[in-house]
Amino acid sequence: MITLFRNFAKSKWAVGLFALIILSFVVVGAQSDIFSNLGPRHVVSAGDRSINGPEFRNSFERVRANVSEQSGQTVTFEQIAAEGYVEQYLQEQTMRMGFAQWAWNVGIRPGKDLIVAEIRKIPAFFNSITGAFDQTQYQQALAQQNFTTVMFENELRDQYTIQHFGTALVSGVRLPKAYAAIVAASATETRDGAWFTVTQAMAGSAKAPTDEQLNAFMKENEAQLRIPEFRTVSLVLFTPGPNDARPAITEEQLRERYEFRKDSLSEAEKRTFTLLTVPSREAADKVAAELRAGKDVNEVAASVRIQPTPYNNTPRTALGDAKIADAVFALPAAGVTDPIQGTVGFTVAKVTAIQGGKDVSFESARADLTTELQAEAVQKIAYERVKAFEDARTAGKSIADAVKASGARLAQLPPFTRQGQLPNGQPYGLPPVIIETAYALTKGGESDVITAGEGEYIALRVDDVREAALPKLDELRPMLTQNWIARENSRLLNQKADELAGRLRAGEDITAVAASVNATVMVRTNVTRDAAAQQAHGAAALTGLFSTAKDQAFSTPGENGFVIGKVNAIHAANPVTAAALVAPIGQQLATEWGNEVVQTALTAAAAKVKAKSNATEAYTALGIEAPVAGAAPAAPALAPAK
């Protein structure tokens, strides 16, 4: 079932396709990062654009659900991660976002009309009874996928940019037919040859290494085997812990905040209307008169050969043209506006329904206001603790004593490297400021209060420093022995293959060469280069046979050893057979070349805006561990759950 994901990922301009799998799937909530309060945590960032953890999870959930539907089985995040496709998808999203940012910077921006036209091609947004585009259904369908109209239209705009840029990039170039003719001729020629396989048993196997050999092997691979420096720190956290009681919020505070926020909490007035845009004022006056006379809006639109644009339950803010918004929402009741002059003509709006605005009651807003006030109270507590902590440190107290005096928390982190990895090699996901500060101090060193971003502060003490060192031989003996034997076996096999191939090149008969190692010679004529031949003879034999000149020897690594052989004859392709393949091969070459050109352009654009991704944040957002040995220990929470 993972094959389906692989094939989907390799489809043309897959970076854009992933962004548009948006309908008919259930979106799952996101996991929060344990260090989420220490500055913004982006999974992907490119210039002014970014994707946070919840957004990445929502996007990848749609991909997972799509693969599950196609395969008929439930595919989990863990299964996809084990195949390496989290990193692949992350790379594609980084490239897509980087290109979109570059395109925006240089002025490649699809017009609003193009985006509207694309939206109106999606059947899920149309009323099944009337057959007309339904604004409410459009918004509801997106809401079910945790999308807003702005988010969706931005994604669509990026996709439209990629598709049209790619099309423009490759549409004007044609590969010479000679390329396809050469490939067709090469693909349909046949060859005669003889070969045999030399295995490890024929070449001999290495014996167990001595300590001297293992020590030398360790020295050769010292850079890979050396254990990096690890540091253990105690982290001072000023926000309340996850088990601490939330700050109490009084009724008076809630009432005061409600009165302050009442207007912004209210639901805006919405109207249902249809827009008809014509090129002249005269035509607009005619449209307005006919609508006021009671004619059907579709009939009027057909008479002037235009397509009406309906809007259902739409707030003023959803309209991009301020003149149209003012006119539509200025009508005291359902009716027809006067012609509205725009940049490309005149628009008449027919308003058919008005849904008044709705004030949010105090009780319905209570929960959100409580959360908001509690967050502010937590921040205030943190600031007070920071001040008390700094006062204690100024008075000469140690970090431990200052923590007690201020009411802050002291949590010891597990050992980590300068790259933020744990002893088992797994990324810990520490904010860079912690790593940088820890490695700027000596053992026992204590930092001042430092800013961690987003109004958060920390301090730390370096408890221990474990210097980088090469492990002792006995600690690595089994692994070293296995790798040393594997290396020596490979050397023996390569050596034997070179020896036998050399004898063939010197003119010795292949039968005699094969007999010297008790190998069986395979002699074949008119061998083709296709799937059936590969199945019958093996990929290594075909690679050697079709990459070597006539009467020349070849040596090719295969699954069971080296295939040693010789090309006896080359038969040119049948012109009729080869000619029939030129067209399809030409199309395939053009497609592959076009994909490479577009891929190169997207990669270069992403590099131009310095697009980057964070795999650790991606796995955290998905709620799974990166597919490496071991597991990361839990880190201290920096703030109470909200």
C-alpha positions in Angstrom: 0.0 0.0 0.0 3.0 2.3 0.5 3.7 1.9 -3.2 0.6 4.0 -3.9 2.1 6.8 -1.9 5.4 6.5 -3.7 3.7 6.6 -7.1 1.6 9.6 -6.1 4.6 11.4 -4.8 6.4 10.9 -8.1 3.5 12.3 -10.2 4.0 15.4 -12.3 4.6 18.5 -10.2 3.6 16.5 -7.1 4.5 19.4 -4.8 1.4 21.2 -6.1 -0.8 18.2 -6.1 -0.3 17.5 -2.4 -1.6 20.9 -1.5 -5.0 20.4 -3.2 -6.1 17.1 -1.6 -8.6 19.0 0.5 -12.1 17.4 0.3 -13.8 14.3 1.7 -11.3 13.5 4.4 -11.5 14.0 8.2 -9.0 16.3 9.7 -7.3 15.2 13.0 -6.1 17.6 15.7 -2.5 18.5 16.1 0.0 17.7 18.9 1.6 20.6 20.7 5.4 20.9 21.0 6.8 20.6 24.5 8.8 23.7 23.8 6.1 25.5 21.9 6.2 28.6 24.1 9.9 29.3 23.4 9.5 31.3 20.3 7.7 30.4 17.0 8.1 26.8 16.0 7.8 26.4 12.2 7.9 23.1 10.3 8.5 24.9 7.1 9.4 28.6 6.5 10.2 30.6 3.4 10.5 34.3 3.7 7.1 35.7 5.0 5.5 32.3 4.7 5.5 29.5 7.2 3.7 26.3 8.2 3.3 25.5 11.9 2.9 22.1 13.5 -1.0 21.9 13.4 -1.0 23.1 9.8 1.5 20.5 8.7 -0.4 17.7 10.5 -3.6 18.8 8.8 -1.9 18.8 5.4 -0.2 15.4 5.9 -3.4 13.9 7.3 -5.1 14.6 4.0 -2.3 12.8 2.2 -2.5 9.9 4.6 -6.3 9.6 4.2 -6.0 9.7 0.5 -3.4 6.9 0.4 -5.6 4.9 2.8 -8.6 5.3 0.5 -6.7 4.3 -2.6 -5.1 1.3 -1.0 -8.3 0.1 0.7 -6.4 -0.1 4.0 -5.7 2.3 6.8 -2.2 3.7 6.5 -0.7 5.1 9.7 1.7 8.0 10.2 4.2 5.5 11.5 4.0 3.3 8.4 4.5 6.3 6.1 7.4 7.6 8.3 9.1 4.1 8.2 9.2 4.4 4.4 10.9 7.8 4.6 8.0 9.7 3.1 7.6 12.3 5.9 11.0 13.7 4.9 10.1 13.5 1.2 6.8 15.3 1.7 8.5 17.8 4.0 11.1 18.5 1.3 8.4 18.9 -1.4 6.4 21.3 0.8 9.5 23.3 1.5 10.3 23.5 -2.2 6.7 24.4 -3.0 6.5 27.2 -0.4 9.9 28.5 -1.3 8.9 28.8 -5.0 5.6 30.4 -4.1 7.4 33.0 -2.0 9.9 33.7 -4.8 7.2 34.0 -7.4 5.3 36.5 -5.2 8.5 38.5 -4.7 9.2 38.8 -8.4 5.6 39.6 -9.3 4.2 36.3 -10.6 0.7 36.6 -9.2 -2.5 35.1 -10.7 -5.4 37.5 -11.0 -8.4 37.2 -8.7 -10.6 36.2 -11.6 -8.4 33.2 -12.4 -8.7 32.0 -8.8 -12.4 32.5 -8.8 -12.7 30.5 -12.1 -10.7 27.6 -10.6 -12.8 27.5 -7.5 -16.0 27.3 -9.6 -14.6 24.2 -11.3 -14.8 22.2 -8.1 -18.2 20.2 -8.0 -18.2 20.0 -4.2 -18.9 23.7 -4.0 -22.1 23.6 -6.0 -25.7 23.1 -4.8 -26.8 19.6 -5.9 -30.4 20.9 -6.4 -29.9 24.2 -8.2 -26.6 23.3 -9.8 -25.3 26.8 -8.9 -22.2 27.7 -7.0 -23.1 27.8 -3.3 -21.0 30.2 -1.1 -22.3 28.7 2.1 -21.5 25.2 0.9 -18.1 26.4 -0.2 -17.3 27.7 3.3 -18.8 24.7 5.0 -16.8 22.2 2.9 -13.6 24.1 3.7 -14.5 24.4 7.4 -14.8 20.6 7.6 -11.2 20.3 6.5 -10.1 23.0 8.9 -9.6 25.5 6.0 -10.7 29.1 5.8 -11.5 30.6 2.4 -8.4 32.7 2.7 -6.2 29.7 3.4 -7.7 27.7 0.5 -7.5 30.5 -2.0 -3.9 31.1 -1.0 -3.1 27.4 -1.6 -5.0 27.5 -4.9 -3.1 30.7 -5.9 0.2 28.9 -5.2 -0.8 25.8 -7.1 -2.0 27.9 -10.1 1.4 29.8 -10.1 3.4 26.5 -10.1 1.3 24.9 -12.9 1.4 27.9 -15.2 5.0 28.7 -14.5 5.9 25.1 -15.3 3.8 25.0 -18.4 5.4 28.2 -19.7 8.8 26.9 -18.9 8.6 23.7 -21.0 6.0 24.5 -23.6 8.3 26.3 -26.0 11.0 23.7 -26.1 11.0 20.5 -28.1 13.6 17.7 -27.8 15.1 16.6 -31.2 13.5 13.5 -32.6 17.0 12.1 -33.0 17.1 11.6 -29.2 14.1 9.3 -29.3 15.4 7.5 -32.4 18.7 6.8 -30.7 17.0 5.5 -27.6 14.5 3.4 -29.7 17.4 1.9 -31.7 19.3 1.1 -28.6 16.3 -0.4 -26.8 15.4 -2.8 -29.7 18.9 -4.1 -30.6 19.8 -7.6 -29.4 23.0 -9.1 -28.2 24.8 -12.5 -27.9 27.0 -13.2 -24.9 28.3 -15.6 -22.3 28.6 -15.0 -18.6 29.0 -16.6 -15.2 28.6 -15.5 -11.5 31.4 -15.5 -9.0 30.1 -15.8 -5.5 31.6 -15.1 -2.1 32.1 -18.8 -1.5 34.3 -18.9 -4.7 36.3 -15.8 -3.6 36.7 -17.0 0.0 35.6 -15.5 3.3 37.5 -13.5 5.9 38.5 -15.0 9.2 37.7 -13.3 12.6 39.9 -10.2 13.0 42.6 -9.8 15.6 42.6 -7.0 18.2 45.3 -5.3 16.2 43.2 -5.4 13.1 40.2 -4.1 15.0 42.2 -1.3 16.6 43.4 -0.3 13.1 39.8 -0.4 11.8 38.7 1.8 14.7 41.5 4.3 13.8 40.4 4.4 10.2 36.8 5.2 11.2 37.5 7.4 14.2 35.4 10.3 12.9 32.3 8.1 12.7 32.9 6.2 16.0 33.9 9.1 18.2 31.3 9.8 20.8 30.5 13.6 20.7 30.6 15.9 23.6 27.4 15.8 25.7 26.2 18.4 28.2 23.7 18.1 30.9 21.9 21.2 32.1 19.3 22.3 34.6 16.8 24.6 33.0 15.0 27.3 34.9 11.4 27.7 33.8 9.3 30.7 35.0 5.9 29.7 33.7 3.7 27.5 35.9 4.0 23.8 35.4 1.3 21.6 33.7 0.2 20.3 37.1 -0.1 23.7 38.7 -3.6 25.1 39.2 -4.7 27.6 36.5 -4.9 31.2 37.7 -8.3 32.1 39.0 -10.3 34.6 36.9 -12.9 36.7 38.6 -16.3 37.5 37.3 -15.4 41.2 37.2 -12.4 40.5 35.0 -14.5 38.5 32.6 -17.2 41.2 32.4 -14.6 43.9 31.8 -12.9 41.9 29.0 -16.3 41.1 27.4 -17.2 44.7 27.2 -13.9 45.5 25.7 -14.1 42.7 23.1 -17.8 42.6 22.5 -17.6 44.3 19.1 -14.9 42.0 17.8 -16.7 38.9 19.1 -19.9 39.7 17.4 -21.0 37.9 14.2 -21.0 40.2 11.2 -24.1 40.9 9.0 -24.3 38.6 5.9 -26.1 39.0 2.7 -27.1 36.8 -0.2 -26.7 38.5 -3.6 -25.7 38.0 -7.2 -23.2 40.2 -9.2 -23.5 40.9 -12.9 -20.6 42.7 -14.5 -20.9 44.3 -18.0 -18.5 46.4 -20.0 -20.5 49.7 -20.3 -22.7 52.0 -18.2 -25.5 51.7 -20.7 -25.5 47.9 -20.4 -25.4 48.2 -16.6 -28.4 50.6 -16.6 -30.3 48.1 -18.7 -29.4 45.2 -16.4 -30.5 47.2 -13.3 -33.8 48.2 -14.9 -34.6 44.6 -15.9 -33.8 43.2 -12.4 -35.9 45.9 -10.7 -38.8 44.9 -13.1 -38.7 41.4 -11.6 -36.8 39.5 -14.3 -34.9 36.4 -13.2 -31.2 37.1 -12.7 -30.1 34.2 -14.9 -32.4 35.4 -17.7 -31.0 38.9 -17.5 -27.4 37.6 -17.5 -28.1 35.4 -20.5 -29.5 38.4 -22.4 -26.2 40.3 -22.1 -24.1 37.1 -22.5 -22.4 37.1 -19.1 -22.1 34.6 -16.3 -23.7 35.8 -13.0 -21.6 35.5 -9.8 -23.7 34.4 -6.8 -22.8 34.9 -3.1 -24.6 33.1 -0.3 -24.6 34.4 3.3 -21.4 36.5 2.6 -20.0 39.1 5.1 -18.7 42.4 3.9 -15.1 41.4 4.5 -15.3 38.6 2.0 -15.7 41.0 -0.9 -12.4 42.2 -2.3 -13.9 45.3 -4.0 -14.7 48.0 -1.5 -17.1 49.8 -3.9 -19.2 46.7 -4.5 -19.2 45.9 -0.7 -20.3 49.4 0.2 -23.1 49.3 -2.4 -24.4 45.8 -1.5 -24.4 46.5 2.2 -25.9 50.0 1.9 -29.2 48.7 0.7 -31.8 48.9 3.5 -33.6 45.8 2.2 -33.4 43.2 -0.6 -33.2 45.0 -3.9 -31.0 46.0 -6.8 -28.0 48.4 -6.5 -27.2 51.2 -9.0 -24.4 50.4 -11.4 -21.0 50.3 -9.7 -18.0 51.3 -11.7 -15.0 49.0 -11.4 -11.6 48.6 -13.1 -13.0 46.3 -15.9 -16.6 47.5 -16.3 -19.8 48.2 -14.4 -21.3 45.8 -11.8 -25.0 45.5 -10.7 -25.8 43.6 -7.6 -29.2 42.0 -6.8 -29.6 41.4 -3.0 -32.0 38.6 -2.2 -31.6 38.0 1.5 -30.1 39.8 4.5 -29.0 38.0 7.7 -28.5 40.5 10.4 -25.4 40.6 12.6 -25.5 38.8 15.9 -24.0 39.8 19.1 -22.1 37.1 21.1 -23.5 36.7 24.6 -21.4 36.9 27.7 -22.0 33.3 28.5 -21.1 32.0 25.1 -17.9 33.9 25.2 -17.0 33.0 28.8 -14.8 30.0 28.0 -12.7 31.7 25.4 -12.3 34.9 27.5 -11.3 32.7 30.5 -8.6 31.0 28.5 -7.4 34.4 27.2 -7.3 36.0 30.7 -5.6 32.9 32.1 -2.9 33.1 29.5 -2.2 36.7 30.3 -2.2 35.8 34.0 0.4 33.1 33.4 2.5 35.6 31.5 2.3 38.0 34.4 3.3 35.3 36.9 6.3 34.5 34.7 7.3 38.2 34.6 7.1 38.4 38.4 9.2 35.3 38.8 11.8 36.6 36.5 12.1 39.8 38.5 12.3 37.9 41.8 14.9 35.5 40.3 17.0 38.3 39.0 16.8 40.2 42.3 18.0 37.0 44.1 20.9 36.5 41.6 21.9 40.1 42.0 22.0 39.5 45.8 24.6 36.7 45.1 22.4 33.7 45.3 23.0 30.6 43.2 20.5 29.5 40.6 19.1 26.8 42.9 18.5 29.3 45.7 17.1 31.9 43.3 14.7 29.4 41.9 13.4 28.8 45.5 13.1 32.5 46.2 11.2 33.2 43.0 8.9 30.2 42.8 10.3 29.2 39.4 10.8 25.6 38.3 14.2 23.8 37.9 14.2 20.8 35.5 17.3 18.8 34.5 17.4 17.9 30.8 19.0 14.7 29.5 22.5 14.9 28.0 22.6 16.4 24.5 25.1 17.3 21.8 25.9 20.6 20.2 23.5 19.4 17.4 20.7 18.8 19.9 20.8 15.0 19.8 20.3 12.6 22.6 22.8 9.7 23.4 20.7 7.4 21.2 21.1 9.7 18.3 17.5 11.0 18.2 16.9 14.7 17.9 15.6 16.2 21.2 13.9 19.2 19.7 15.6 21.8 22.0 15.2 25.5 21.0 18.6 26.7 19.6 18.9 29.3 22.4 19.2 26.5 25.0 21.9 24.7 23.0 23.9 27.8 22.2 23.8 29.0 25.9 24.7 25.6 27.3 27.8 25.3 25.0 28.9 28.8 25.7 29.4 28.0 29.4 31.9 25.7 31.2 30.9 23.0 33.7 29.1 24.6 36.6 28.5 27.8 34.7 25.2 29.6 35.2 23.6 31.9 32.7 21.7 35.1 33.3 18.0 35.2 32.3 17.8 35.1 28.5 15.0 35.7 26.1 13.6 32.6 24.4 11.1 34.5 22.2 7.4 35.2 22.4 7.7 36.8 25.8 9.4 33.7 27.3 12.5 33.7 29.5 14.8 31.0 30.7 18.0 30.5 32.6 20.2 27.5 32.9 23.2 25.9 34.7 25.6 23.4 33.1 25.6 20.5 35.5 28.0 18.2 33.6 30.2 18.1 30.5 31.2 14.7 29.0 34.0 15.3 26.7 34.1 13.7 23.2 36.0 10.4 23.2 36.6 7.3 21.2 34.9 4.2 22.8 37.0 1.3 24.1 37.4 -1.7 21.8 35.4 -4.0 24.0 32.4 -1.7 23.9 32.3 -1.9 20.1 33.8 -5.4 19.5 30.7 -7.1 18.0 29.8 -4.3 15.7 33.4 -3.7 14.6 33.9 -7.4 14.0 30.8 -7.6 11.8 31.8 -4.6 9.8 35.4 -5.6 9.4 34.4 -9.0 8.1 31.9 -7.5 5.7 34.6 -5.1 4.4 37.1 -7.9 4.0 34.6 -10.2 2.3 33.8 -7.4 -0.1 37.5 -6.9 -0.8 38.1 -10.6 -1.5 35.1 -10.7 -3.8 36.1 -7.6 -5.7 39.6 -8.9 -5.9 38.5 -12.3 -7.4 36.1 -10.6 -9.8 38.9 -8.3 -11.0 41.2 -11.3 -11.5 38.7 -13.3 -13.5 37.7 -10.3 -15.6 41.4 -9.6 -16.3 41.9 -13.1 -17.6 39.0 -12.7 -20.0 40.4 -9.4 -21.2 43.8 -11.1 -21.7 42.1 -13.4 -24.2 41.5 -16.6 -22.1 38.5 -18.6 -23.0 35.5 -17.9 -20.7 34.8 -21.6 -20.2 38.3 -22.1 -18.7 38.0 -19.0 -16.6 34.7 -20.1 -15.1 35.9 -23.7 -14.5 38.7 -22.3 -12.4 36.2 -21.3 -9.7 33.6 -24.1 -10.5 31.2 -21.6 -12.0 28.6 -22.5 -14.8 28.8 -20.5 -18.0 25.5 -19.1 -19.4 25.5 -18.7 -23.2 22.7 -16.8 -24.8 21.9 -15.3 -28.2 19.5 -12.5 -29.3 19.1 -11.2 -25.8 16.7 -8.3 -25.6 16.6 -5.5 -23.1 13.2 -5.8 -21.6 11.5 -6.9 -18.4 11.2 -10.5 -19.5 14.9 -10.7 -20.3 15.7 -9.1 -16.9 13.5 -11.7 -15.2 15.2 -14.5 -17.0 18.8 -13.5 -16.8 19.0 -10.9 -14.0 19.7 -7.2 -14.0 23.4 -7.5 -13.6 23.9 -9.7 -16.7 21.8 -7.3 -18.8 23.7 -4.3 -17.5 27.0 -5.8 -18.4 25.8 -7.2 -21.8 24.3 -3.9 -23.0 27.0 -1.5 -21.7 30.0 -3.3 -23.2 31.4 -3.2 -26.8 31.6 -6.4 -28.9 34.3 -8.9 -28.0 34.9 -7.0 -24.7 34.7 -8.5 -21.2 32.5 -7.0 -18.4 32.3 -7.4 -14.6 29.1 -6.2 -13.0 28.0 -6.5 -9.3 24.8 -8.4 -8.8 22.7 -9.8 -5.9 24.7 -12.9 -5.4 28.2 -11.7 -6.4 29.8 -10.4 -9.6 28.6 -11.3 -13.1 31.6 -11.9 -15.3 31.0 -12.1 -19.0 31.8 -11.2 -22.6 29.8 -9.7 -25.5 30.0 -12.0 -28.5 27.8 -10.2 -31.0 25.6 -7.1 -31.4 22.6 -7.2 -33.7 21.2 -3.9 -34.9 17.6 -3.0 -34.3 14.9 -3.8 -36.9 14.1 -0.3 -38.4 10.4 -1.0 -38.6 10.2 -2.1 -34.9 12.4 0.9 -33.8 10.4 3.4 -35.8 7.2 2.4 -34.1 8.8 3.3 -30.7 10.1 6.7 -31.6 6.9 8.6 -30.9 6.1 7.1 -27.4 9.7 7.3 -26.4 9.9 10.9 -27.5 6.9 11.7 -25.4 8.4 10.0 -22.4 11.7 11.8 -22.8 9.9 15.1 -23.2 7.9 14.5 -20.0 10.9 13.4 -18.0 12.9 16.4 -19.3 10.1 18.8 -18.5 9.8 17.4 -15.0 13.5 17.8 -14.4 13.4 21.4 -15.7 10.5 22.3 -13.4 12.1 20.5 -10.5 15.3 22.4 -11.0 13.5 25.7 -11.2 11.5 25.1 -8.0 14.6 24.0 -6.2 16.5 27.1 -7.3 13.6 29.4 -6.3 13.3 27.9 -2.9 17.1 28.3 -2.4 16.8 31.9 -3.4 14.4 32.7 -0.6 16.3 30.4 1.8 13.3 28.1 2.4 14.0 25.6 5.2 12.2 22.9 7.1 12.5 21.3 10.6 12.1 17.5 10.5 12.0 17.3 14.3 9.0 19.7 14.4 7.3 17.7 11.6 7.5 14.4 13.6 6.4 16.2 16.7 3.4 17.6 14.9 2.4 14.1 13.7 2.7 12.8 17.2 5.2 10.1 16.2 8.9 9.5 16.8 11.5 9.8 14.0 12.3 6.4 12.6 15.6 5.9 14.4 16.6 3.6 17.2 15.6 4.6 20.7 13.1 7.0 22.0 13.3 10.6 23.3 12.6 11.0 27.0 9.9 13.5 27.9 11.0 17.1 28.4 9.6 19.4 31.0 6.5 21.3 29.9 7.0 25.1 29.9 3.4 26.2 30.4 0.1 24.7 31.6 -2.0 23.0 29.0 -4.7 25.3 27.5 
